[in-house]
Amino acid sequence: MAVVMIEVKYSAAAMAALVDMPENRAGPVGRAIEAAGLKLLGAFYINGTNKAIFLADGSLEDGNTIGVMALAAGSAIEAEVKELTPFDKAQEYFRRAAKVKAIYRKPGEARK
């Protein structure tokens, strides 16, 4: 399983509803996340914005289900879902990138 970050940008109507009737969205969103096959790890509001981040354990595909659901429900106007990689595993990406970087040329750079 992977750690999946689901970032949503709430609609103006959703923000107005949260101001009029403050609610901890971890409960209702957490139930939806679990119904999609993920396990909620944490729910966070990004202060001073109309954004929230939900961290979940599961697959990227299941996370995408939540992003699409949030958009379809009308509570979000944007949703981004990303798989997070711990640095101990990301080191392999960095090693592979070093090999590819050796043959890559930037636009306008002379051919190697």
Secondary structure, 3 states (H helix, E strand, C coil): CEEEEEEEEECHHHHHHHHHCCCCCHHHHHHHHHHCCCEEEEEEEECCCCEEEEEEEECHHHHHHHHHHHHHHCCEEEEEEEEECCHHHHHHHHHHHHHHHCCCCCCCCCCC
